[in-house]
Amino acid sequence: MNLYSEYYVSEKSERFVTKIWCLDNGNGKTTVENKLVLPNGCFNLAIISGASIEVHTSKRKYEMNEGFYFCSQMTNKVLVNIRPKTKVTIIQLQTWTLSMFPQYDLSTFIDSIIEIDPAELPFTSKIKNNLNLDIPSLLMMLNVYFEELNFTNPNKNTIESICEIIRRHNEEISVSEIGEILKVSQRLLQMKFKTATGLTIKKYIQILKFRKSVDQMVHSNPEKLSLTEVALYNKYFDQSHFIKQFKGVMKTTPKTFNSSLYFLSKKR
């Protein structure tokens, strides 16, 4: 079985869930070491079965045994070590999904991971006692819940609207311009967005822009783009600006970037 695999929810559920991705070292006899994950503007719910994984964020090291974990927004690369006989199933949530549940205040919760009680999650009644639930059953459960959520909430809230505007403008829009479109003050927009995501709007835009650039570098084969082309295509001021942003997240330069060290999204 492949170490990394991806699975997709229904079209209606994709409004709230981008995909499921798995890191499977269940048949492995040695630890998979020093694999890296990049920030992408999403939240993750991780279900760990078997032994354990070790995760290093920019804040601290986490030892994650069997159980359920909530992973906040990440602003820098994350290092992962997956021990033998361990499988990690990750439900990747859209940026705005948790804003549908206003009881959560995530304003100070970034680059962090917490273990959670699965009973607190609205869609996990069938998996709280079964960490090895198969992917088709998990997909069915998620689709039932999130298709219903989509039906009962046809209108976008403020956070989803902000994200949609940013994506529609290819990450080339200011907070003041977003405020003008939504007819909401910049201060209120920033406060709502940070409460729901832990990020400022500007930081979120930077993450999307950076991740799009990296994915472009990886998936441009066999006709590789130059760094200048990647920088200009993604609206960086110039190649130097792109390299500076790249080093800030990756702690390395684009020229020394080795995609084989990373768990990167597959091209759909």
C-alpha positions in Angstrom: 0.0 0.0 0.0 1.2 3.5 -0.8 2.4 5.5 2.2 0.4 8.5 1.0 -3.1 8.4 -0.6 -6.0 10.7 -1.1 -9.8 10.2 -1.2 -12.6 12.6 -2.1 -16.0 13.4 -0.7 -19.1 14.2 -2.7 -19.3 17.5 -4.6 -21.8 19.0 -2.1 -19.6 17.9 0.9 -16.5 19.6 -0.7 -18.0 22.9 0.4 -16.8 21.9 3.9 -14.3 19.0 3.4 -11.5 19.2 0.8 -10.5 15.5 1.0 -9.3 12.6 3.2 -5.6 11.8 3.1 -3.9 8.8 4.7 -0.4 8.2 5.9 -0.1 4.4 6.1 2.9 2.7 7.7 0.7 -0.2 8.9 2.8 -2.8 7.3 6.1 -1.1 7.9 8.9 -2.5 10.1 10.8 0.8 10.5 9.9 4.4 11.3 9.2 6.6 8.3 11.4 9.6 9.3 11.6 13.3 8.5 8.7 13.6 6.1 7.3 17.1 5.7 3.9 18.7 5.4 3.3 22.3 4.1 0.7 24.8 5.3 -2.3 25.0 3.0 -5.0 27.1 4.7 -7.0 24.1 5.9 -7.7 22.5 9.3 -7.2 18.8 9.9 -8.8 16.1 12.0 -6.4 13.2 12.5 -7.4 9.7 13.4 -4.3 7.7 14.6 -4.5 3.9 14.9 -1.7 1.4 15.7 1.4 2.8 17.4 2.1 6.5 17.2 3.5 9.4 15.2 5.8 12.3 16.2 5.0 15.7 14.9 7.2 18.8 15.1 5.5 22.2 14.5 7.2 25.6 14.7 6.0 25.7 18.3 6.8 22.3 19.8 7.1 18.5 19.4 3.9 16.3 19.7 3.8 12.6 20.6 0.5 11.4 19.1 -0.7 8.0 20.2 -3.9 6.2 19.1 -6.7 8.6 19.2 -8.4 11.7 17.6 -6.5 15.0 17.2 -7.4 18.5 16.0 -4.6 20.2 14.0 -4.8 24.0 13.8 -3.7 26.2 10.9 0.0 25.7 10.3 2.1 28.7 9.2 5.4 26.8 8.6 6.4 23.3 7.4 5.7 20.5 9.8 8.0 17.4 10.3 6.4 14.0 10.8 7.9 10.7 11.9 5.5 7.7 11.5 6.3 4.7 13.6 5.8 1.1 12.3 2.3 -0.4 12.5 0.7 3.0 12.4 -1.9 4.5 10.1 -3.0 8.2 10.1 -6.3 9.1 8.5 -6.8 12.8 8.1 -10.0 14.7 7.4 -9.0 18.0 5.8 -11.6 20.7 6.5 -12.0 23.9 4.5 -10.9 27.2 6.1 -14.4 28.3 7.0 -15.9 24.9 8.1 -15.4 25.5 11.9 -16.9 29.0 11.6 -20.2 27.1 11.2 -19.8 26.3 14.9 -19.5 29.7 16.6 -18.7 28.1 20.0 -15.1 27.6 18.9 -12.6 30.5 19.4 -9.4 29.7 17.5 -7.9 33.2 17.7 -4.8 32.1 19.5 -4.6 28.5 18.3 -2.1 28.1 15.4 0.8 25.8 14.7 -0.7 23.5 17.4 -2.4 20.1 17.9 -4.7 18.9 20.6 -6.2 15.5 21.4 -10.0 15.6 21.4 -12.9 13.5 22.5 -14.5 12.1 19.4 -17.9 12.4 21.1 -17.6 16.2 20.6 -17.5 15.8 16.8 -21.0 15.8 15.2 -20.2 13.1 12.6 -18.1 10.5 14.6 -20.8 8.5 16.4 -19.8 5.4 14.4 -16.0 5.8 14.6 -15.4 6.8 18.2 -14.8 3.2 19.2 -13.3 2.1 15.9 -10.1 3.8 14.9 -9.7 1.4 11.9 -12.9 2.4 10.1 -12.5 1.8 6.4 -12.3 4.8 4.0 -15.6 4.0 2.1 -17.5 4.0 5.4 -15.8 7.2 6.6 -16.6 8.9 3.3 -20.2 7.9 3.5 -20.5 9.2 7.1 -18.9 12.5 6.1 -21.1 12.9 3.0 -24.3 12.3 5.0 -23.4 14.9 7.6 -21.9 17.6 5.4 -24.5 17.3 2.6 -27.1 17.9 5.2 -25.1 20.9 6.6 -24.9 22.2 3.0 -28.6 21.9 2.6 -29.5 23.6 5.9 -27.0 26.4 5.4 -27.4 27.5 1.7 -26.0 31.0 2.4 -22.3 31.7 2.9 -21.3 33.2 6.2 -18.7 36.0 6.6 -15.7 33.7 6.7 -16.7 31.6 3.7 -17.4 34.8 1.8 -14.0 36.2 2.6 -12.3 33.1 1.4 -14.3 33.0 -1.8 -13.4 36.6 -2.6 -9.7 35.9 -2.0 -9.7 32.9 -4.3 -11.8 34.6 -6.9 -9.2 37.4 -7.0 -6.3 34.9 -7.1 -5.0 36.1 -3.7 -4.5 39.6 -5.1 -6.8 41.7 -3.0 -6.4 43.8 0.2 -8.5 43.6 3.4 -9.9 47.0 2.7 -11.1 45.9 -0.7 -12.7 42.8 0.8 -14.5 45.1 3.3 -15.8 47.3 0.6 -17.2 44.2 -1.3 -18.9 42.8 1.9 -19.8 46.3 3.3 -18.1 45.4 6.6 -15.4 47.3 8.5 -11.8 46.0 8.2 -11.6 45.7 12.0 -14.7 43.5 12.2 -13.5 41.4 9.3 -10.1 40.8 10.9 -11.6 40.0 14.3 -14.1 37.5 12.8 -11.5 35.8 10.6 -8.9 35.5 13.4 -11.5 34.0 15.8 -12.5 31.4 13.2 -9.1 30.5 11.8 -6.3 31.8 14.1 -4.9 33.7 11.1 -5.0 37.3 10.0 -6.5 37.7 6.5 -3.1 38.9 5.2 -1.4 35.7 6.5 -4.0 33.5 5.0 -3.5 35.1 1.6 0.2 34.6 1.9 -0.2 30.9 2.7 -2.5 30.3 -0.3 -0.2 32.2 -2.6 2.9 30.3 -1.3 1.2 26.9 -1.5 0.0 27.6 -5.0 3.6 28.5 -6.0 5.0 25.2 -4.5 2.3 23.1 -6.2 3.1 24.8 -9.5 6.8 24.0 -9.1 6.0 20.4 -8.4 3.4 19.8 -11.0 4.9 21.8 -13.9 6.9 18.7 -15.1 8.0 17.8 -17.7 8.2 21.5 -18.7 9.6 23.1 -15.6 9.0 26.7 -15.0 11.8 29.0 -13.9 11.7 30.6 -10.5 11.1 34.0 -12.2 8.1 32.5 -14.1 6.7 31.0 -10.9 7.2 34.3 -9.0 5.6 36.5 -11.7 2.8 34.1 -12.3 1.8 34.2 -8.6 2.2 38.0 -8.4 5.3 38.2 -6.3 7.2 41.5 -6.8 10.2 39.6 -8.3 12.2 36.4 -7.9 14.0 37.8 -4.8 10.6 38.4 -3.1 9.5 34.9 -3.9 12.7 33.4 -2.6 12.5 35.4 0.7 8.9 34.2 1.2 9.9 30.6 0.4 12.7 30.6 2.9 10.5 32.0 5.6 8.2 28.9 5.4 10.5 26.2 4.2 13.8 27.2 5.9 15.5 26.4 2.6 15.7 28.0 -0.9 13.6 27.0 -3.9 16.7 25.6 -5.7 17.4 23.1 -2.8 13.7 22.2 -2.5 13.3 18.4 -2.7 9.7 17.5 -3.3 10.3 13.8 -2.4 10.6 14.8 1.3 7.1 16.2 1.4 3.6 14.9 1.5 2.1 17.0 -1.3 -1.4 17.0 -2.8 -1.9 15.0 -5.9 -2.9 16.8 -9.1 -6.6 16.3 -9.7 
